Amino acid sequence: MSRQLFGTDGVRGRVGEFLTAELAVALSHATVELCDEPHPRVLIVRDTRESGEMLEAAVAAGVTAAGGEVLLGGVLPTPAAPLLVRRHGLQLAAVISASHNPYEDNGIKFFAADGFKLSDATESAIERRMLSPGAPPSRLGRVAELADANEDYLGALHDRFGRLDLRGTRVLLDCAHGATFRVAPEIFRRLGAEVDVIADAPDGRNINAGVGSTHIEALTEAMATGGHDVGFAFDGDGDRVLAVDRNGHVIDGDELIALAAVHYQRAGCLDGGGVAVTVMTNYGFHTAMAEAGIEVATTAVGDRYVNEALRARGWRLGGEQSGHIIDLGFGPSGDGIASALLTLEALAGADPARRHAMHKLPQRLVNLRAPSREALVAAMETDAVRRAIGTADAALLGRGRVLVRASGTEPLIRVMVEAPSPAETETVLADLCRVVEEALAAGGA
């Protein structure tokens, strides 16, 4: 193979160019060959992309050709897969989705029998096995539908949040024309909410198109005229959520995690007394958690790193600013619908528009493109860039922060600044960007 297949969230890319039916067959065949059981039962779920059915068939072909038994769950949010794997005692789940990417992309990611994503070591072993397949299985597998998969997932949500009484609450949901379009409105209605929905008519090509958590303006505009108490926007595969209050204010993942952390702490169920977040988390979050006596662990960007930190510490709650929130007390992965319900649980008995968990500092992020990966690395190592970062850190000590980091996937240097005021944020950001741009232009000299 000429490139590493697995990224931080499975195998993902443009369908027909990178992600082909042939690749899907080979990938799933190798994955099943490495299972401990000779004929593992494998769940397959997908989002609403037009390529989903083709890739579903290809993954099923690879699984059955390797002797695995396939159960088709149909269109379901990504977090349903690990829950159903555990509930039915399955050995593996394959999710066909490219999350918040446009419809032209798709992806394949796997969950093990414990409901967690495969480890880096296992993914590397899969890639090696694709180059050297094993002997044919003793028998081929079969394909069947997993009956009532939607109801199983809704049942898990109801088991956790069944005591949440949403009668009298008007909720607006943006389902991004994605995998939540059926189950999200249904669970909110079952809990008594008055529900209106936008972006719930997938046609295979409109997933994430100007809607969902990556285009929160669609929900913000709809909230301005609808008289709803709260709105939630999911991404295409349903593992992320952002909220909008009745005044049109966007509530990001940092604020939702802070709200949940304080809620769980007061209820005495914040396992380990801490939360795990990434380096992108707002400075105001850290201040609020310190004031609440809640420990914070900081990880690299990516939900798998948050998950690893939670498991290592025995904690239950963590996530990302993007709205990917993990509550291990409910399930082993981020779940947008569960996170939305957790938000309303935390706000039970109060106006859903109230937000008191943290004060968010003004934050600005700029991506500066490098002519090459080599120029990026050289620029990051210059004395000028290091001095500029040190100067900005000193100026904002105890009041804000700066983060200058190289992208792990693109030739970009990401410059982020948080300060007490928008004006100071812009000033510090401009100074940092000027120095970084000069270093890039000079080739890192």
C-alpha positions as CSV (number, residue, x, y, z in Angstrom):
1,M,0.0,0.0,0.0
2,S,1.3,3.4,-0.9
3,R,-0.3,5.2,2.0
4,Q,-1.6,4.6,5.5
5,L,-5.3,4.0,5.3
6,F,-6.5,4.7,8.8
7,G,-6.7,8.3,10.1
8,T,-7.9,9.4,13.5
9,D,-11.4,8.3,12.8
10,G,-11.3,5.2,10.5
11,V,-10.7,5.2,6.8
12,R,-12.2,8.2,5.0
13,G,-12.0,9.9,1.6
14,R,-13.6,10.7,-1.7
15,V,-15.7,7.8,-3.0
16,G,-14.5,6.3,-6.2
17,E,-11.2,8.0,-6.0
18,F,-9.8,6.7,-2.7
19,L,-12.6,4.8,-1.0
20,T,-13.8,2.2,-3.5
21,A,-15.9,-0.9,-3.3
22,E,-12.7,-3.0,-3.8
23,L,-11.0,-1.3,-0.8
24,A,-14.1,-1.7,1.4
25,V,-14.2,-5.5,0.6
26,A,-10.5,-5.9,1.3
27,L,-10.6,-3.8,4.5
28,S,-13.6,-5.6,6.0
29,H,-12.2,-9.0,5.0
30,A,-8.9,-8.3,6.7
31,T,-10.7,-7.0,9.8
32,V,-12.8,-10.1,10.2
33,E,-9.7,-12.4,9.6
34,L,-8.1,-10.8,12.7
35,C,-11.1,-11.4,15.0
36,D,-10.6,-13.9,17.8
37,E,-13.6,-15.9,16.7
38,P,-13.7,-17.7,13.3
39,H,-17.2,-16.6,12.4
40,P,-17.8,-13.3,14.2
41,R,-21.2,-11.5,14.1
42,V,-20.7,-8.0,12.6
43,L,-23.2,-5.2,12.7
44,I,-23.2,-2.7,9.8
45,V,-24.8,0.7,10.0
46,R,-24.6,3.8,7.7
47,D,-25.6,7.4,7.3
48,T,-27.7,8.8,4.4
49,R,-25.0,9.4,1.7
50,E,-25.9,8.0,-1.7
51,S,-22.7,5.9,-1.6
52,G,-23.8,4.3,1.6
53,E,-25.7,1.4,0.1
54,M,-22.8,0.5,-2.3
55,L,-20.3,0.5,0.5
56,E,-22.7,-1.4,2.8
57,A,-22.8,-4.2,0.2
58,A,-19.1,-4.1,-0.2
59,V,-18.4,-4.3,3.5
60,A,-20.9,-7.1,3.8
61,A,-19.2,-9.0,1.0
62,G,-15.8,-8.7,2.7
63,V,-17.2,-9.8,6.0
64,T,-19.1,-12.9,4.6
65,A,-16.2,-13.8,2.4
66,A,-14.0,-14.1,5.5
67,G,-16.6,-16.2,7.2
68,G,-18.3,-13.5,9.3
69,E,-22.1,-13.2,9.8
70,V,-23.5,-9.8,8.9
71,L,-26.4,-8.0,10.6
72,L,-27.6,-4.9,8.7
73,G,-28.8,-2.1,11.0
74,G,-29.6,0.4,8.2
75,V,-29.5,4.1,8.7
76,L,-28.5,4.9,12.3
77,P,-26.3,7.4,14.1
78,T,-22.7,6.2,14.7
79,P,-23.1,6.0,18.5
80,A,-25.9,3.4,18.0
81,A,-23.3,0.9,16.7
82,P,-21.3,0.5,19.9
83,L,-24.4,0.4,22.0
84,L,-25.9,-2.4,19.8
85,V,-22.7,-4.3,19.7
86,R,-22.8,-4.5,23.5
87,R,-26.5,-5.1,23.8
88,H,-26.5,-8.0,21.4
89,G,-23.1,-9.5,22.3
90,L,-21.7,-9.0,18.8
91,Q,-18.0,-9.2,18.0
92,L,-17.7,-6.1,15.7
93,A,-19.5,-3.2,14.2
94,A,-18.7,-1.3,11.0
95,V,-20.0,2.2,10.5
96,I,-20.2,3.7,7.0
97,S,-20.1,7.4,7.4
98,A,-17.9,10.5,6.7
99,S,-19.4,12.3,9.7
100,H,-19.5,16.1,8.9
101,N,-17.8,15.8,5.5
102,P,-19.7,16.5,2.3
103,Y,-21.7,13.8,0.5
104,E,-18.9,13.1,-2.0
105,D,-16.8,11.6,0.9
106,N,-17.5,8.5,2.9
107,G,-15.7,6.4,5.4
108,I,-15.5,3.1,7.3
109,K,-14.7,2.8,11.0
110,F,-14.9,-0.2,13.2
111,F,-15.9,-0.8,16.8
112,A,-14.8,-3.8,18.8
113,A,-16.9,-6.1,21.0
114,D,-16.4,-3.8,24.0
115,G,-17.9,-0.9,22.0
116,F,-14.7,1.1,21.7
117,K,-12.9,2.0,18.5
118,L,-10.1,-0.3,17.4
119,S,-6.7,0.6,18.7
120,D,-3.9,2.0,16.6
121,A,-2.1,-1.3,16.8
122,T,-5.1,-3.2,15.6
123,E,-5.6,-0.8,12.7
124,S,-2.0,-1.3,11.7
125,A,-2.4,-5.0,11.8
126,I,-5.4,-4.8,9.5
127,E,-3.4,-2.9,7.0
128,R,-0.7,-5.5,7.1
129,R,-3.2,-8.3,6.7
130,M,-4.7,-6.6,3.6
131,L,-1.3,-7.2,2.0
132,S,-1.2,-10.9,3.0
133,P,-4.7,-12.4,3.3
134,G,-5.0,-15.7,5.2
135,A,-6.5,-19.0,4.1
136,P,-10.1,-19.2,3.0
137,P,-12.6,-19.7,5.8
138,S,-14.2,-23.1,6.6
139,R,-17.5,-21.6,5.5
140,L,-18.9,-18.4,4.1
141,G,-21.0,-16.1,6.2
142,R,-24.6,-14.9,5.6
143,V,-26.4,-11.5,5.6
144,A,-29.5,-10.7,7.6
145,E,-31.3,-7.6,8.9
146,L,-31.0,-6.7,12.5
147,A,-34.7,-6.4,13.4
148,D,-35.8,-3.3,15.3
149,A,-32.3,-1.7,15.3
150,N,-33.9,1.7,15.6
151,E,-36.0,0.6,18.5
152,D,-33.0,-0.9,20.2
153,Y,-31.2,2.4,20.1
154,L,-34.3,4.4,21.1
155,G,-34.7,2.0,24.0
156,A,-31.2,2.6,25.2
157,L,-31.8,6.4,25.1
158,H,-35.1,5.9,26.9
159,D,-33.6,3.7,29.6
160,R,-31.1,6.4,30.4
161,F,-33.3,9.5,30.1
162,G,-36.9,8.1,30.6
163,R,-37.3,10.2,33.8
164,L,-36.7,13.4,31.9
165,D,-40.1,15.1,31.5
166,L,-40.0,17.5,28.5
167,R,-43.7,18.3,28.5
168,G,-44.1,22.0,27.8
169,T,-40.7,22.3,26.1
170,R,-40.5,23.4,22.5
171,V,-37.5,22.0,20.8
172,L,-36.1,22.6,17.3
173,L,-33.8,20.0,15.9
174,D,-31.5,20.3,12.9
175,C,-30.7,16.7,11.7
176,A,-28.3,17.7,8.9
177,H,-30.2,15.5,6.5
178,G,-28.2,12.8,8.2
179,A,-28.4,9.7,10.3
180,T,-30.4,11.3,13.2
181,F,-33.4,12.3,11.0
182,R,-35.7,9.6,12.3
183,V,-34.5,8.7,15.8
184,A,-33.8,12.2,17.2
185,P,-37.3,13.7,16.7
186,E,-38.8,10.4,18.0
187,I,-37.0,10.2,21.3
188,F,-37.7,13.9,22.1
189,R,-41.4,13.3,21.3
190,R,-41.5,10.2,23.5
191,L,-40.2,12.3,26.4
192,G,-43.0,14.8,25.9
193,A,-41.3,17.6,24.0
194,E,-43.1,19.6,21.3
195,V,-40.7,19.0,18.4
196,D,-40.1,20.8,15.1
197,V,-37.4,19.6,12.7
198,I,-35.3,21.1,9.9
199,A,-33.0,19.3,7.5
200,D,-34.8,15.9,8.0
201,A,-35.3,15.0,4.3
202,P,-32.1,13.3,3.1
203,D,-31.8,12.7,-0.6
204,G,-28.3,11.1,-0.6
205,R,-26.5,14.4,-1.5
206,N,-27.8,17.0,0.9
207,I,-26.2,15.6,4.1
208,N,-24.4,18.5,5.9
209,A,-25.1,20.9,3.0
210,G,-25.5,24.2,4.7
211,V,-27.1,22.6,7.8
212,G,-26.1,20.7,10.9
213,S,-23.5,21.4,13.6
214,T,-20.9,22.6,11.1
215,H,-23.4,25.1,9.7
216,I,-25.0,26.3,12.9
217,E,-26.3,29.4,11.2
218,A,-29.3,27.4,9.7
219,L,-30.5,26.5,13.2
220,T,-29.8,30.0,14.5
221,E,-31.9,31.6,11.8
222,A,-34.7,29.1,12.4
223,M,-34.6,29.8,16.1
224,A,-35.1,33.5,15.6
225,T,-38.6,33.1,14.3
226,G,-40.0,29.9,15.8
227,G,-40.6,30.6,19.5
228,H,-38.7,27.5,20.6
229,D,-37.1,27.1,24.0
230,V,-33.9,25.5,22.7
231,G,-32.4,24.1,19.5
232,F,-29.9,21.3,18.8
233,A,-27.9,20.8,15.6
234,F,-26.4,17.3,14.9
235,D,-23.7,16.4,12.4
236,G,-24.2,13.9,9.6
237,D,-23.5,10.8,11.6
238,G,-25.0,12.0,14.9
239,D,-22.0,11.9,17.2
240,R,-21.8,15.7,17.6
241,V,-24.2,18.3,18.8
242,L,-24.3,22.1,19.2
243,A,-27.1,24.1,20.8
244,V,-28.8,27.4,20.3
245,D,-30.8,29.1,23.1
246,R,-34.0,31.0,22.6
247,N,-32.0,34.3,22.2
248,G,-30.1,32.9,19.3
249,H,-26.8,32.3,21.2
250,V,-24.8,29.4,20.0
251,I,-23.7,27.0,22.8
252,D,-20.6,25.0,21.8
253,G,-19.2,21.8,23.1
254,D,-17.1,23.5,25.8
255,E,-20.2,25.0,27.4
256,L,-22.2,21.8,27.1
257,I,-19.4,19.8,28.8
258,A,-19.1,22.4,31.5
259,L,-22.8,22.3,32.1
260,A,-22.9,18.5,32.3
261,A,-19.8,18.4,34.5
262,V,-21.3,20.7,37.1
263,H,-24.6,18.7,36.9
264,Y,-22.9,15.4,37.5
265,Q,-20.8,16.8,40.3
266,R,-23.9,18.1,42.1
267,A,-25.6,14.7,41.6
268,G,-22.5,12.9,43.0
269,C,-21.9,10.9,39.8
270,L,-18.9,12.7,38.2
271,D,-16.7,9.6,38.3
272,G,-13.2,10.5,39.4
273,G,-14.1,14.1,39.9
274,G,-12.7,15.2,36.5
275,V,-13.3,15.8,32.8
276,A,-11.1,15.3,29.7
277,V,-11.0,17.9,26.9
278,T,-8.6,18.8,24.1
279,V,-6.1,21.6,23.6
280,M,-8.7,23.6,21.7
281,T,-11.0,23.9,24.8
282,N,-11.7,27.5,25.8
283,Y,-9.7,29.1,28.6
284,G,-12.9,30.0,30.3
285,F,-13.7,26.3,30.7
286,H,-10.6,25.7,32.7
287,T,-11.4,28.7,34.9
288,A,-14.9,27.5,35.6
289,M,-13.8,23.9,36.4
290,A,-11.1,25.2,38.8
291,E,-13.8,27.3,40.6
292,A,-16.0,24.2,40.8
293,G,-13.3,22.0,42.1
294,I,-13.3,19.7,39.0
295,E,-10.0,18.4,37.7
296,V,-9.3,18.8,33.9
297,A,-7.1,16.6,31.7
298,T,-6.1,18.0,28.4
299,T,-5.4,15.8,25.3
300,A,-4.5,16.2,21.7
301,V,-7.3,17.1,19.2
302,G,-9.5,14.0,18.5
303,D,-12.2,12.2,20.3
304,R,-10.2,9.0,20.5
305,Y,-7.6,10.8,22.7
306,V,-10.3,12.1,25.0
307,N,-11.7,8.6,25.2
308,E,-8.3,7.1,26.0
309,A,-7.8,9.7,28.8
310,L,-11.2,9.0,30.3
311,R,-10.6,5.2,30.4
312,A,-7.1,5.6,31.8
313,R,-8.3,7.8,34.7
314,G,-11.6,6.0,35.3
315,W,-13.6,9.2,34.5
316,R,-16.9,9.3,32.7
317,L,-17.2,12.7,30.9
318,G,-15.2,14.6,28.3
319,G,-15.3,15.9,24.8
320,E,-14.4,18.6,22.3
321,Q,-15.4,22.1,21.5
322,S,-16.9,20.8,18.2
323,G,-19.7,19.2,20.2
324,H,-18.3,15.7,20.3
325,I,-19.2,14.8,23.9
326,I,-18.4,11.4,25.5
327,D,-20.3,10.2,28.6
328,L,-19.0,6.7,29.4
329,G,-21.8,6.3,31.9
330,F,-24.1,6.0,28.9
331,G,-22.0,4.7,26.0
332,P,-18.5,4.2,24.8
333,S,-18.5,6.9,22.1
334,G,-19.7,10.5,21.6
335,D,-23.5,10.7,21.1
336,G,-25.2,13.9,19.9
337,I,-28.7,12.9,20.8
338,A,-27.7,11.7,24.3
339,S,-25.7,14.9,24.8
340,A,-28.7,17.0,23.9
341,L,-30.8,15.1,26.4
342,L,-28.1,15.4,29.0
343,T,-28.1,19.2,28.5
344,L,-31.9,19.3,29.1
345,E,-31.5,17.1,32.1
346,A,-28.9,19.5,33.5
347,L,-31.3,22.4,32.9
348,A,-34.4,20.6,34.3
349,G,-36.4,22.9,36.4
350,A,-34.8,26.0,35.0
351,D,-35.2,28.0,31.8
352,P,-33.4,26.0,29.1
353,A,-31.9,29.3,27.8
354,R,-29.9,29.8,31.0
355,R,-26.1,29.1,30.8
356,H,-24.2,29.5,34.0
357,A,-21.5,26.8,33.8
358,M,-18.7,28.9,32.3
359,H,-17.8,32.3,30.9
360,K,-16.4,31.8,27.4
361,L,-13.5,34.0,26.5
362,P,-13.4,35.6,23.0
363,Q,-11.5,33.1,20.8
364,R,-10.1,33.4,17.3
365,L,-8.5,30.8,15.1
366,V,-6.6,31.5,11.9
367,N,-5.1,28.8,9.6
368,L,-1.9,29.8,7.8
369,R,-1.0,27.7,4.8
370,A,2.6,26.6,4.3
371,P,4.1,25.9,0.9
372,S,5.2,22.5,2.1
373,R,5.4,20.3,5.2
374,E,9.1,21.0,5.4
375,A,8.5,24.7,5.5
376,L,5.9,24.3,8.2
377,V,8.2,22.3,10.4
378,A,11.0,24.8,9.9
379,A,8.8,27.8,10.6
380,M,7.6,26.2,13.9
381,E,11.2,25.8,15.0
382,T,12.4,29.3,14.4
383,D,13.5,31.5,17.3
384,A,11.2,34.3,16.1
385,V,8.1,32.2,16.3
386,R,9.1,30.8,19.7
387,R,9.8,34.3,21.1
388,A,6.4,35.6,19.7
389,I,4.6,32.7,21.4
390,G,6.5,33.3,24.7
391,T,5.7,37.0,24.6
392,A,2.0,36.4,23.9
393,D,1.9,33.8,26.7
394,A,3.4,36.2,29.2
395,A,1.0,39.0,28.2
396,L,-2.0,36.8,28.7
397,L,-0.8,34.8,31.8
398,G,-3.7,34.1,34.0
399,R,-6.1,35.9,31.7
400,G,-6.1,33.9,28.5
401,R,-3.9,31.8,26.3
402,V,-2.4,31.2,22.8
403,L,-2.0,28.0,20.9
404,V,0.2,27.7,17.8
405,R,0.3,24.2,16.4
406,A,0.9,22.4,13.1
407,S,-2.0,20.6,11.6
408,G,-1.7,16.8,11.6
409,T,-3.4,16.4,8.2
410,E,-2.7,19.5,6.1
411,P,0.2,21.9,5.6
412,L,-1.3,24.5,7.9
413,I,-0.2,26.3,11.1
414,R,-3.2,26.9,13.3
415,V,-2.9,30.1,15.4
416,M,-5.5,30.5,18.2
417,V,-5.8,33.3,20.7
418,E,-8.1,33.7,23.7
419,A,-8.2,37.0,25.6
420,P,-10.5,38.8,27.9
421,S,-11.8,41.2,25.2
422,P,-12.3,40.8,21.4
423,A,-9.9,43.8,20.8
424,E,-7.1,42.2,22.8
425,T,-7.7,38.9,21.1
426,E,-7.4,40.5,17.6
427,T,-4.2,42.4,18.6
428,V,-2.4,39.4,19.9
429,L,-3.6,37.3,17.0
430,A,-2.4,39.8,14.4
431,D,1.1,40.0,16.0
432,L,1.5,36.2,16.1
433,C,0.2,35.7,12.6
434,R,2.7,38.3,11.3
435,V,5.6,36.5,12.8
436,V,4.5,33.1,11.6
437,E,3.8,34.4,8.1
438,E,7.3,35.9,8.0
439,A,8.9,32.7,9.1
440,L,6.9,30.8,6.4
441,A,7.9,33.3,3.7
442,A,11.6,32.9,4.7
443,G,11.4,29.2,4.5
444,G,11.9,28.8,8.2
445,A,15.4,30.4,8.1
